[in-house]
Amino acid sequence: MAARDDHKREIAVFLSAAFGGAILLSFVIGLSGGANSPFLWLAPLTMFLPALGVLAARFASGAPLGIDGMHLPFGWLPAALFIMPLAIHAVVLPSVFIFEGKLPWVQVPWLNGFYHTPGLAGRIVLSAVAGLIVVSFLAFFEEIGWRGFLLPRLATRFGTRRAAVMSALIWALWHIPYALSGILHVGNISPLELAVVHALGTFGAGLFLAFLWFKTESLLLVSVAHGAFNNWGQYAFKFMKTDGEHDLVLLVLVAMAGLAVGAGALARTRTGLSPQ
């Protein structure tokens, strides 16, 4: 009972710090112009807030940092890298073709032209790998909080499946201020629409990340999966320019793909209390 009470205090401090930082940063950027704010360069700080929340819990309650799982189970790496991105592309690419009558590829300056370019494949692969590394590095600081710290404590109290749902829901809600403030921005979609739809997709991704954590207890693996979702999940669309008319529908399809993967992952998440 004492351990559970300690977890309640640790979780309360962690969530207060993570959500407080998210709201404060969103408030500053939202009031200063949103997506056009001169302070938008601060947006990457959002990914460090969960790690700062863990530090706050450490100082306030003496909670262990819980930064374990610094191993990388290579057998799970293909699932972490490809399941979410492939699900998104499998749903959205055909939808773009249906809406546009084609796949609207465009030339990309940093690739020196998309078509008939020597070395194009190499530059695409290099960009994909570099993007994955950078985004996974940033995601690591989020994962310290959401999967490394919060999820095991919820599982100890509520069991693995309930903890997966609760952690995914909390993670999704944490993103809402970013959509409302303009830190997250998609053209032709209102902040409120983005907040709702993005939260649904994030909830699904959170269920998948919880599944990976319970299977491997690898902080590195869930960071890579998070990075792949953020970066590779939209990779083909970096080379496209749609007419914008169906952007909301396409975003809903992305969210539905995330929810489908998350539901499948939740069904495969073992029941019972976490051993941690």
Secondary structure, 3 states (H helix, E strand, C coil): CHHHHHHHHHHHHHHHHHHHHHHHHHHHHHHCCHHHCCCHHHHHHHHHHHHHHHHHHHHHHCCCCCCCCCCCCHHHHHHHHHHHHHHHHHHHHHHHHHHHCCCCECCCHHHCCCCCCCCHHHHHHHHHHHHHHHHHHHHHHHHHHHHHHHHHHHHHHHCHHHHHHHHHHHHHHHHHHHHHHCCCCCCCCCHHHHHHHHHHHHHHHHHHHHHHHHHHCCHHHHHHHHHHHHHHHHCHHHHECCCCCCHHHHHHHHHHHHHHHHHHHHHHCCCCCCCC
